[in-house]
Amino acid sequence: MSTAAVILAAGGGTRWTGSGHKLLIDFRGRPLVTWSIEAADAASLDELIVVAGAVDLTSLLPERATLLRNADWASGQAGSVQVAIAHATLVGHEAVLLGLADTPMVPSSAWRSVADQAGDLVTATYEGEWRPPVKVARRLWSELPATGDGGARSLLLGRPSLVVEVACEGQAVDIDTVEDLAKWS
């Protein structure tokens, strides 16, 4: 099964009150976004897709990454998911793993464990909580939100009988605020 890792990195970081865009801030010696990108890349799936919008990430991407742009990034995360799904459909992937650009403590082992688990709707869990990455098989892509600020969560909540959980190493900490950065740096 051809599977793509997708990093959703298009948002404006509206809760971030520090200087610059949050994805470019220093987190433990590197730009925040590079942690998620490198973890997804190290999982060695069939394609690494990064959906950007509010900030240019070109110089931070590994050579093998496919950069997609969400021109309507301000309308919410669902638009970025749809940009990724359109590309995945075009190139023939059978599943995507959706992950977030601001979760630097999700290791490549989480990406790989979710990818390798059988099921059409597979989510990582950290201490029992559903968190990205989330694998979504092609047959469910039409059920992902087309508008708004949601990603795979609405699908997980709407189809609980399909959800397969994978306990993962790491922590699914979002760095959304200056306080988050101070706590986890």
C-alpha positions in Angstrom: 0.0 0.0 0.0 1.4 3.4 -1.0 1.3 5.7 2.0 2.3 9.4 2.3 3.3 11.3 5.4 1.6 14.7 5.5 2.9 17.6 7.6 0.2 20.2 8.0 2.2 23.5 8.3 0.1 26.2 6.6 -1.5 28.0 9.5 -0.7 31.5 10.7 -0.1 30.5 14.4 -2.7 32.8 15.7 -2.1 31.9 19.4 1.6 32.7 19.1 2.4 36.1 20.6 6.2 36.0 20.2 8.2 37.5 17.4 8.2 35.9 14.0 6.2 32.9 12.9 6.0 30.1 15.5 7.2 27.4 13.0 10.4 29.2 12.6 11.2 29.8 16.2 14.2 28.1 17.9 13.2 24.9 19.7 16.1 23.1 21.2 18.5 24.5 18.7 16.5 24.2 15.5 13.5 25.7 13.9 10.3 24.2 15.5 8.9 22.8 12.2 12.1 20.8 11.4 11.4 18.4 14.2 8.1 17.2 12.7 9.4 17.2 9.2 12.5 15.2 10.1 10.5 12.6 12.2 8.1 12.1 9.3 10.9 11.8 6.8 12.8 9.3 8.9 9.7 7.0 8.9 10.6 6.4 5.2 7.1 6.3 3.9 6.4 6.4 0.1 6.3 10.2 0.0 6.8 13.1 2.4 4.3 15.9 1.8 4.5 19.3 3.5 1.5 21.7 3.1 2.6 25.3 3.8 0.9 28.6 3.5 1.5 31.4 5.9 5.3 31.1 5.9 7.8 29.9 3.3 9.4 26.6 4.5 11.3 25.8 1.3 14.8 26.1 2.8 13.9 23.8 5.7 12.7 20.8 3.6 14.6 17.7 2.8 15.3 17.2 -0.8 12.7 14.3 -1.2 9.9 16.4 0.3 6.9 17.5 -1.8 6.0 21.0 -1.0 2.3 21.9 -1.5 0.9 25.4 -1.0 -2.5 26.1 0.5 -3.3 29.6 -0.8 -6.4 29.7 1.4 -4.5 28.8 4.6 -6.3 31.3 6.7 -9.6 29.5 6.2 -8.5 26.6 8.5 -6.7 23.3 8.6 -9.4 21.4 6.5 -8.2 23.3 3.4 -4.7 22.0 3.9 -6.0 18.5 4.4 -7.9 18.8 1.1 -4.8 20.1 -0.7 -2.9 17.0 0.5 -5.7 14.6 -0.4 -6.0 16.1 -3.9 -2.2 15.4 -4.4 -2.4 12.0 -2.9 -5.3 11.1 -5.1 -3.4 12.3 -8.2 -0.3 10.3 -7.5 -2.1 7.2 -6.4 -1.5 6.8 -2.7 -3.8 4.4 -0.8 -3.4 6.1 2.6 -2.1 9.3 4.2 -0.7 9.9 7.6 -1.7 13.3 8.8 0.5 15.1 11.3 1.1 18.5 12.7 4.1 20.8 12.2 4.1 22.1 15.7 4.4 18.7 17.5 8.2 18.4 17.8 8.2 15.6 20.3 6.5 13.0 18.1 9.2 10.7 17.0 9.7 8.8 13.7 8.8 5.6 15.5 5.2 6.9 16.0 4.9 7.7 12.3 6.2 4.2 11.4 4.0 2.4 14.0 0.8 4.1 12.8 1.8 3.5 9.1 2.5 -0.2 9.7 -0.7 -0.9 11.7 -3.5 -2.6 9.7 -6.7 -0.5 9.5 -8.4 2.2 7.5 -8.4 4.7 10.4 -5.4 4.4 12.7 -4.3 6.9 15.3 -1.4 7.3 17.6 -2.1 7.4 21.3 0.0 9.0 23.9 -1.0 8.1 27.5 -4.3 6.9 26.1 -5.2 10.1 24.2 -5.8 10.1 20.4 -3.3 12.4 18.7 -1.5 12.7 15.4 -0.2 11.1 13.3 -3.5 9.6 12.0 -3.6 7.2 9.1 -6.6 7.6 6.8 -7.2 5.1 4.0 -8.3 6.3 0.6 -11.9 5.0 1.1 -12.4 7.5 3.9 -10.9 10.6 2.3 -14.3 11.9 1.2 -15.3 12.0 4.9 -12.5 14.3 5.9 -13.7 17.9 6.5 -13.6 20.2 3.5 -13.9 23.5 5.4 -13.1 24.8 8.8 -10.3 24.2 11.3 -10.6 20.5 11.6 -8.4 17.7 10.4 -8.8 14.0 11.1 -10.4 14.4 14.6 -13.9 14.8 13.2 -13.5 11.5 11.3 -12.1 9.8 14.4 -15.1 10.9 16.4 -17.6 10.2 13.7 -16.3 6.7 13.0 -15.2 5.3 16.3 -15.9 1.7 15.3 -13.1 2.0 12.6 -10.5 3.5 14.9 -7.4 1.4 15.6 -5.2 2.8 18.3 -1.4 2.5 18.4 0.4 3.3 21.7 3.4 5.4 20.7 6.6 6.7 22.2 7.1 10.4 22.6 4.8 13.2 23.5 2.2 14.9 21.4 2.9 18.3 22.8 1.7 21.3 20.6 3.8 24.4 20.7 1.1 27.0 20.2 2.1 29.8 22.6 5.1 31.5 24.1 4.3 29.7 27.4 4.3 26.3 25.6 7.8 27.1 24.2 9.1 28.0 27.7 7.6 24.9 29.2 9.1 22.4 26.7 12.4 24.1 25.6 
